[in-house]
Amino acid sequence: MKFTIHTYGCQMNVRDSEAVAALMRAAGHEQAAPGEDPDVAIVNSCTVRGRAENKAIGKTGNFLAEKRAGRVKAVGLMGCAVSRLGADVFKILPGLDFAAGPRRFGAIPMLAERALAGGRELLELPDPDEIPGCMDAHSPGGFRAFVTVLLGCDNRCSYCIVPDVRGHEYSRPAREVAAEVASLAANGVKEVTLLGQSVLRYGRRNPAFGPQDPPSARGFSEPFPRLLEMLQGVDGLERIRFTSGHPSGCTPELARAFRELPKACRHLHLPVQSGSDRVLREMGRGYTRAEYLSAVARLRGTDPEFAVTTDIIVGYPGETEADFEDTRTLMEEAGFDNAFVFKYSPRAGTRSAALPDDVPAAEKERRDQVLLADQDRRGLKRNSRLAGTVREVMAEGPSARNAARWSGRDSGNRIVVFEPGAAPPAPGSTVRVKIDRAAPQTLYGTLAP
């Protein structure tokens, strides 16, 4: 059987798709080459926004058209849209062969084989709290890897459907995570990114460490810093990243972990969504403006160059001009290294969907553009301070815009473009780059001795 997987959505979906591909290969199947007709086409769906879900449904419909034309034998849908739509997915997509929610991706090889054997209308909807038994399946090769450490989410933000489709939080045992990372490092992985919808809640809902686990050598008592300490000792691993964060997890102990653990990269994606205390309360974010800024100060206290990136929503129901200005001033005070700005759109099934979507589309667009322009100015200012410094950069390969140059990332996850020299470095190797100039989201330099 030859298969293809088309993925929409977040890094957790990317990771789930990678696991499915590894499981399919382990079952004796082969990934179709680009442009080659597969026997089985699988779409991994996102439902966090209606547009994302529509794209996944549309792509699945395209594969179903290819099935009717005889170019594809079976089509499946996986991921969050399956959890949201339930059995209706087969009404929306007539001819769909199988579907699996985000915690049932381990069943996909079996479902695909059944579909090719003539099975139809087979729906495997998960218990939203089911724990996949194949979390450590990875595709070979590459120097970076995603590792899921926390499934689900219990935060219940007013605009977000993720808790409904991904279930309650579950923290994988620390020993299991460490074994997975050690296996990856033994196979050439230099950098791992630990994934969770709110990753700093690791170990809060269920224990991640047991009595059989040794105590922290550095005296960490919180589960996530203990996990970072455990991974610090993995031979061959050079960098540890994690996403996404929440201010409640930016504790003094986490800050100490950043200071004491050299492999912990000096960057955190810390969504704020709004700078207005009133809007934050409406959103159910669980912190105030002042608490968020204190979290940023705590992180930057470990290293003035510590990079903080964020997410912002503009045009949330009832957001006034004063609320928007509060967001602008918070972003300035926080001094974000980068920001991803989203225009609010109601999502069926969330609390905020019952509120009037009263900020006009044109005003949402204006606020979006204002914040993006602010961030370009801010990003250029922060990056310009790094001119003349030497960065430790993990080389990735030729730059997407200019194949004569190479690119990589520093510890702060900043993109660094550099001249590779006569003998380009191997992907995954660490090089020293002297920064010559800066742009709002990119640093440019030359190899340093």
N, C-alpha and C positions, 0 to 999 in steps of 0.2 A: 504494500500500500504506500502510495506517495501522498503526502499531506502538505498543507500550507496553513499558516496562522496569521491572521491580520488583526493587529492590536490597536485599540483606542484607549485613551485615558492615562491614568497616573503610573508612577513607577511600580506600584504594587501589581498593576495589570501586566506591565512589562515582565515583571518577575514571574507571575503566574503563567504567562505564555511561554517563557523560557522553560519552566518546569514541565509544562505539557509537552513541549517539543522533546525534552530529554526523556520523558516517560514513553512517548511514541517511538523514539529510536530504540529505547530499551526493550520495547515490545516487538522489535524487528522491522519497524517501518522506516521510511526514508523521506526526508524533507524535500519537496519539489524545488527544482532550480527556478530562479526568476524567469518568468515567461513560460514555464512549463505547466501544462494542465495537471492539477492534482486529482487524485482519486477522492480525497476528502478535503473540503475547505472549511476552516473553523474561523469564526470571528469572536474575538474577546471584546466584550462591550463595556462601555462606561455609561452611567446614568446620572452622574452628578449634575449635569445640565441637560435640558431637553435637546439642545442642538447636538451634544455629544451622542446621546442615545439615538437620535434620528440618523446620524452618520453611520452608526453601527448597524442599525436596522436596514438602512439603504444599501450598505455594502453586502449584507447578508442576502438581500433581495437580488443584487447583481449576481452573486454566486448561484442563487436558485435559478436565475435565468440561464446561466451557463450549464446548470444541471439539466434543465429542460432541453437544451441544445445538444446534450450528450457529451459535453467537455468535462463535466464534473459528475462524480457518481453519488456523492453524499455531502450534505451541508449541515454544520452544527453551529450553535451559538452558545457562548459561555460568558460568565461574568455577571456584573451587577444588574444589567437590564433583565436578565432571566429572573433574578430574585424579585425585581419590581413588577414585572409583567405576569409572572406565574404561568398558568396554563394558557393565558391569552396569547402567549408568544406564538402558539401554533395557529391561532386564528389570524394574527397579524402577518405571519410568514407561512402561508400554505406551502406544503411540501418540505418544510424543515424536518430534518431527520432526527436530530437530538439537541438537547439543551441541558446545560449544567450551571448551577449557581457558582459564586466565587469560592465557596468552600468545598465544592465537589469536583474540582478540576482533575483530581486523581482518577476519576471514573471515565475520563474522556477516551483513553485508548480502548476500553471495553465498549463504550457507546459507539465509537467509530467502527469497530469490528462488527458489532451487531447491525449497524446501518448498512454496511456493505453486504451483509448476509441476508438482507431483505427486511430488517426491522424498520418500522416506521412509527411516527408519532410517539416516540419514547421520550418521556419527560422525567428527568431526575432532579427534582427540586430538593434543596438541602434543608435540614434543620439549620436555622441561621446560626446556631452555636456549635455546629459540628466541626471537629478539628481534622483537617486533612492529614493523611498519614504519609505524605510524600513531599514534605516541605524541603528536603535537602536535595531534590533532583536538579541538576545543573547541566547545561550544555558545556562541552569541553572547549578549551581555548580561551584566550582573552586574559587580560591582566586586571580587570575589574569585575566585580560581581555584586549583585543585590542579594541581601539575606533578610528574609522576613522574620522579625522577632516578636511582633505584636499584631494579632489579627483583630479586626473589628474596631468599634469605637463606642464609648459610652458618654461622649460629651454632649450630644443632643443640641447642637446649635440650631437656631430657629430656621435657617435657610437650607440646611443640609440633610440629604436623604441617606447618607452613607451608613449611619447606624441601622437603618431599616433593611438595607440590602447586604451589609457585610456582618451583621450580628454583633453580639456583645464582645467586649475585649477578652482576649486570651493571650497570655504571655507564654511563649515557648520556654521550656526549661533551659537554664543557662548552660548546663553541660551539653545539651543537644545543639545549641547555637555554637558553642565553642568547638565542638567536634566538626560541625559543618564548615566553619571558618578554617579550621586546621586542615581539613581535606582540600579546600579550595587553595589555600596557600601552598600546600604540597604539590599542587598541580599548576603552579605559576601565577596565581592571583596575588597581586600586590596591594590592592585596595578593595575594601568592602564598604558598602553602604547599608546600614541597618535600617529596615523599613518598618513603619507603623503609622497608622492614621494620626496618632498622637503619641509618638514613640517614647516620650519621657514618662508616660504612664506605665511603662514596662514594670511588671511585677507588682502592680497595685491591686488588681482585681483577683488574681490568683498567684500563689507563690511561684517565683522563678528559681529560687534557691531552696534546697532542702537541708536537713541535718547532716547529710552525707557530704555536702560541699564544704570545702575548707573556708575558714573565715578570711575576710579581706586582709591582705598584708599591709595595706595602707590605712586600715580602719574605716573603710567606707561601710555605711550601714544601709544606704539607699540602693535598691536593686539595679538601677541603670548604671550608676557609677561603678558598682561591683562588676557588672557585665563588661564595661569598658576595660576595667583593670584585668579581667580574665583574658580578654582578647589582646591586650597589650603584650601578653606573654606568648602569643602564637608566633612560632618561628617562620620567617619568610614574609610575614605580613608587614607592610610598611605604613599603610594609612587606614584609618577608620573614620567613616563619615556616618551621619544618621539624619533622618528626616521623617516627618515634620515635627517641630517642637511646639511647646506650649509654655507660656510664662510660668505656670505653676511648677513646672519641672526644672526651671533655671535656678536651682538652689545653690547655696554656698558650697555644698558638696560636689555638685556638677562643675562649678567653677574650679574647685580644687582639682577635679579630675582633668580638666583641660590644662591646668598648670603642671600637673605631675605626670601625665601620660603623653609622651612625645608622639605616639601614633595617632592620637585624637586630633583630627584636622581642626584648624581654627576657623570654623564656619558653622553657622546654624541657620536653617530656614525657619523663621519664627513668625508665622502669620499673625497679623494684628487685626485686619479687616476694617477697622475704623479707629479714629482718634477721639471720638465723642463718647463720653461716659454714658450718655443717654442711649445712644445707638448700641453700644456694647452690651448694655443691660437688655435691650430689646432682642439682640442677637443671642443672648444667653452664653456669652463667651467666658464668663467666670472670672474676669479680672477688670480692673480699672485702668485708665490711661496711665496713672502714676505707677501702678504695679507693673505694667508692661515696660515702661521706661526704666524702672528699677532693674528688671530682668536684663535689659540691654546693657545697662551700666555694669551689672555684675559680670556679664560675658566680656565686655570690653576691658574690664579691670584685669582680666587674665592676660591680655595682650592688646595694646592700642590698635593693632592692625586686624584684630578679630573681625571677620566679615559677618554681617547680619543682613539677611535678605528676608523679604516678607511678601504677603498677599494682602491686597486691598479690595474691598467691594465699594463701588460708588453707586449711588441711587437706591440704597436700601429704602424700603417703605418709610416715609416720614422724614427722610434725611433732609434737613434744612441747609441753607447756605452756611449758617453758623456751624452746624455739625461738620460740613465739608471742610470749612476752614480749620476746625479742630484737627481733622485728619491731616491737612497740609502742615500744620505746625508740629504735630507729633512726628511726622515723617522727617521734618527738618531737624527736630531735636534728637531723634534716634540716629540720624545720619546713615540711613540705609545704604548698603553697597549696591543693592538692586531691589526692584519691586515689581511685582506682577499685579496689574490692575485689571479688575473684572467689573463689567457692568451688570448690576443686579438683574436677574430674571427669576420670576417665581417658579418653584419646582413643586409640582403636585405631590401632596402627601406631607409637606413640611408645614410647620406652624406659620411661617411667614407668608405662605401662599394664601392664607385667609385674610391677609392685610391688603389694602388697596395699593396697587403698584402705581404710586402717585407722582413719581419723579419722571417728567417727560423724557422720551428717548433722546431728544436733542440735548437736554441738560445732562443726562448721563454721559453722552459722548463728550460734551465740553469738559466735564469734571475729569473724565478719563484722560483726555489730552493734556489738561493742566497738570495732573499728577505725573504723567509720563515726561512732560517737559521739565518739571521740577526735578525728577529723578535723573534725567540726563545731565542736568547741571550739577546735581549732587554727586552722581557717580563719577563725573569727570574730575570734580574737586578731590574726592577721596583717592581716586586712582592716580592723580597727578602727584600726590604726596609720595608715591612709591617710585617715581622717576629717580634713577641713580642707585636704587637698591638692587640687591641680587636676590632672586627668588629661587627656591628649590621647586622645580617644575617636573611633574610626571609627564613625560612625552607621550602623545597619543598617535601622531602620524601627520601626514601632510594637511595643511590648512584647507578647509572647505572652499575658501575664496581664492587661494593662491597656492597651487601645488608645489611651488618652489620654496615655500615657507612651511614650517612645522608649527603645530600648536600643542598645548598641554594645559594643565591647571596647577596652580599653586595650592598650598594648604588651605587658603581662604576660598577655594573654588573659583578663583578668577581665571578667565581665559587668558593665556599668554601665548602670543605668536612670536616666533623667533626664526632667525636664519639657522638652518641645521648644520652648516659647515660641510666640509668635504665628505665626511663619513657620518650620515644621519644617525641619530641615536635609535636604539631599538625601542619599539612601542612598549611602554611600561617601565622603561628605565628613568631614573631621576637625573636631571641635568640642572646646572646652575645657569640662570639667565639674568644678565644685567638689563634692567629696564631703561629703555631710551626715551620712550614717550607713552602717553596714555590716551585712551578714548573712554567714553562713559562706561562701557562694559568690557573693554579689552585692554590688555597691556601688550606693548611691543618691545622687543629687545634682541640682544645678541648673546650667544653662548659665552659664558665667563669661564676662566680657568678653574 
